[in-house]
Amino acid sequence: MEHALARRTVLAGTAAVSAGLMWAATGEAVARGRGGPVTQTALSTEAARLEQALIRLRRDLHQHPEAPGQERRTAALVARELRAAGLTVTTGVGGHGVVGVLAGSRPGRTVAYRADMDAVPPKDIVGGGTAPAHLCGHDVHTAVGVGVARVLARFRKELSGTVVFLFQPAEETLSGARALIDSGVLEREQVEEIHALHCGPFPVGRFALTGGFGMPGQDKAEVTLTGPDALDDARRLAADLGGLATVALPQTPADLERIIAESRTPDGPLTRFIALRAVPQQAQVTVSYRCWPQERYVEVRESIRRTARSYPGAGVRFPADPFPAMVSPERDARLLGRHLRRALGHDSAIELHAAFPPFSGEDFALFLDRIPGTFTFLGVRAPGAPVTTSYPHYPDFSPDERAIGVGVRAMAGWLAQRAHRA
């Protein structure tokens, strides 16, 4: 019964949260560090006290998914919760982005935490969908971000430095991070580094570190054919271009299990790859691909041109520059791993040795192109659950909600530590 409850994502009849979470109102936070920096024990105790309220928040967000660029309700709810915690809040940043600033009472560094808020558009749901849905875990990400802000705000007197919370719109369209950056928030707040979590198909309570790797970018090409045989040529060219791929996109749960294992294999098949899809459409072939490392874009583009040249009259166009890969700095990932193992136990952190499959893009890449930081996968797979229940964009995605409290404890301690460092 506990397992069923942990996997349940939405309760029938759950009321919308309208005026802030029902935080316990009596007493001060317990186990505060005395005379020194806030302790992990104190943060974990406070996080445990708020866990059920954060689960209710996540369920409310889950019931009200909003498409990329339309996160009005979600942003308003987040802003209310941050203001209730005493943060300085700015709304409408880069669209519906929300920025919350928590200044500690002691001098230190300025670090940021990013949480994305949008739901998956119907066209990006595996198998297709009819409406936006929280099938990528952004409702979990938002609940964790609010939780970290609430926990750290309780310890403002012991907190060193400043923590800037960026609740980002439009991640699914790879446009929200750029909008926040273009708003100047990193410069305005003098952010020195940035951190984020993302739901992943790992056991609840475990984090997957991405030092030296991360998530690939993406590139697209269009090949136009001419002549009386253009339709047949398009079909043949699509097959030829498909042959450039070195790995196949997953088709079954067994494929997902395999590539998850391969992502943990040093020098495995995902350490260097091309994942490519070529689709004939009348007398044109549309190509989308991801590769690792991202320096291979030059090589792959030339391979596409060379393959197309064997078809007389074929014209190749690349509509835009490749979207960059997200590469997590190795040093920061190692430091985070040490923190997690100290705070949550030796088995709490594992390392990935390849870009995370199935080769999705992530616009957190744009933040890491400007400042250092970490991007870590938060395990949300319930014991015995099918892999698709914890794999983003699958229609039965159903994260174990106990991961919310785990994420809050881990990130509250990590951000407090990073802001405290001289």
Secondary structure as the mmCIF struct_conf table of DSSP 4:
data_model
#
loop_
_struct_conf.conf_type_id
_struct_conf.id
_struct_conf.beg_label_comp_id
_struct_conf.beg_label_asym_id
_struct_conf.beg_label_seq_id
_struct_conf.end_label_comp_id
_struct_conf.end_label_asym_id
_struct_conf.end_label_seq_id
HELX_RH_AL_P HELX_RH_AL_P1 GLU A 2 ARG A 7
TURN_TY1_P TURN_TY1_P1 ALA A 12 GLY A 13
HELX_LH_PP_P HELX_LH_PP_P1 THR A 14 VAL A 17
BEND BEND1 ALA A 19 ALA A 19
BEND BEND2 THR A 26 GLY A 27
HELX_LH_PP_P HELX_LH_PP_P2 GLU A 28 ALA A 29
BEND BEND3 VAL A 30 ALA A 31
BEND BEND4 ARG A 34 PRO A 37
HELX_LH_PP_P HELX_LH_PP_P3 VAL A 38 THR A 39
HELX_RH_AL_P HELX_RH_AL_P2 GLN A 40 GLN A 63
BEND BEND5 HIS A 64 HIS A 64
TURN_TY1_P TURN_TY1_P2 PRO A 68 GLY A 69
HELX_RH_AL_P HELX_RH_AL_P3 ARG A 72 ALA A 84
TURN_TY1_P TURN_TY1_P3 ALA A 85 GLY A 86
STRN STRN1 THR A 88 VAL A 93
TURN_TY1_P TURN_TY1_P4 GLY A 94 HIS A 96
STRN STRN2 GLY A 97 ALA A 103
BEND BEND6 SER A 105 SER A 105
STRN STRN3 ARG A 106 ASP A 116
HELX_LH_PP_P HELX_LH_PP_P4 ASP A 118 ALA A 119
STRN STRN4 VAL A 120 VAL A 120
HELX_LH_PP_P HELX_LH_PP_P5 PRO A 121 PRO A 121
HELX_RH_3T_P HELX_RH_3T_P1 PRO A 122 ASP A 124
BEND BEND7 ILE A 125 ILE A 125
TURN_TY1_P TURN_TY1_P5 VAL A 126 GLY A 127
BEND BEND8 THR A 130 ALA A 131
STRN STRN5 ALA A 133 ALA A 133
BEND BEND9 CYS A 136 GLY A 137
HELX_RH_AL_P HELX_RH_AL_P4 HIS A 138 ARG A 154
TURN_TY1_P TURN_TY1_P6 PHE A 155 GLU A 158
STRN STRN6 SER A 160 GLN A 168
BEND BEND10 PRO A 169 PRO A 169
TURN_TY1_P TURN_TY1_P7 GLU A 171 LEU A 174
HELX_RH_AL_P HELX_RH_AL_P5 GLY A 176 ASP A 182
TURN_TY1_P TURN_TY1_P8 SER A 183 GLY A 184
HELX_RH_AL_P HELX_RH_AL_P6 VAL A 185 GLU A 189
TURN_TY1_P TURN_TY1_P9 GLN A 190 GLN A 190
STRN STRN7 GLU A 193 PRO A 203
TURN_TY1_P TURN_TY1_P10 VAL A 204 GLY A 205
STRN STRN8 PHE A 207 LEU A 209
STRN STRN9 GLY A 211 GLY A 211
TURN_TY1_P TURN_TY1_P11 GLY A 212 GLY A 212
STRN STRN10 GLY A 214 MET A 215
STRN STRN11 GLN A 218 GLN A 218
STRN STRN12 ASP A 219 THR A 224
BEND BEND11 GLY A 227 GLY A 227
TURN_TY1_P TURN_TY1_P12 PRO A 228 ASP A 229
HELX_RH_AL_P HELX_RH_AL_P7 ALA A 230 GLY A 242
TURN_TY1_P TURN_TY1_P13 GLY A 243 LEU A 244
BEND BEND12 THR A 246 VAL A 247
HELX_LH_PP_P HELX_LH_PP_P6 ALA A 248 PRO A 250
BEND BEND13 THR A 252 THR A 252
HELX_RH_AL_P HELX_RH_AL_P8 PRO A 253 SER A 263
TURN_TY1_P TURN_TY1_P14 ARG A 264 ARG A 264
BEND BEND14 THR A 265 THR A 265
TURN_TY1_P TURN_TY1_P15 PRO A 266 ASP A 267
TURN_TY1_P TURN_TY1_P16 PRO A 269 LEU A 270
BEND BEND15 THR A 271 ARG A 272
STRN STRN13 PHE A 273 GLN A 281
TURN_TY1_P TURN_TY1_P17 GLN A 282 ALA A 283
STRN STRN14 GLN A 284 TRP A 292
BEND BEND16 PRO A 293 PRO A 293
TURN_TY1_P TURN_TY1_P18 GLN A 294 GLU A 295
HELX_RH_AL_P HELX_RH_AL_P9 ARG A 296 ARG A 309
TURN_TY1_P TURN_TY1_P19 SER A 310 SER A 310
BEND BEND17 TYR A 311 TYR A 311
TURN_TY1_P TURN_TY1_P20 PRO A 312 GLY A 313
STRN STRN15 GLY A 315 ARG A 317
BEND BEND18 ALA A 320 ALA A 320
HELX_LH_PP_P HELX_LH_PP_P7 ASP A 321 PRO A 322
STRN STRN16 PHE A 323 PHE A 323
HELX_LH_PP_P HELX_LH_PP_P8 PRO A 324 ALA A 325
STRN STRN17 MET A 326 VAL A 327
STRN STRN18 SER A 328 SER A 328
HELX_RH_AL_P HELX_RH_AL_P10 GLU A 330 LEU A 344
HELX_RH_3T_P HELX_RH_3T_P2 HIS A 346 SER A 348
STRN STRN19 ALA A 349 GLU A 351
BEND BEND19 ALA A 354 ALA A 354
HELX_LH_PP_P HELX_LH_PP_P9 ALA A 355 PHE A 356
TURN_TY1_P TURN_TY1_P21 PRO A 357 PRO A 358
TURN_TY1_P TURN_TY1_P22 ASP A 363 ASP A 363
HELX_RH_AL_P HELX_RH_AL_P11 PHE A 364 LEU A 368
TURN_TY1_P TURN_TY1_P23 ASP A 369 ARG A 370
BEND BEND20 ILE A 371 ILE A 371
STRN STRN20 GLY A 373 ARG A 381
HELX_LH_PP_P HELX_LH_PP_P10 ALA A 382 ALA A 382
TURN_TY1_P TURN_TY1_P24 PRO A 383 GLY A 384
HELX_RH_3T_P HELX_RH_3T_P3 VAL A 387 THR A 389
BEND BEND21 SER A 390 TYR A 391
TURN_TY1_P TURN_TY1_P25 PRO A 392 HIS A 393
TURN_TY1_P TURN_TY1_P26 PRO A 395 ASP A 396
TURN_TY1_P TURN_TY1_P27 GLU A 401 GLU A 401
HELX_RH_AL_P HELX_RH_AL_P12 ARG A 402 HIS A 420
#
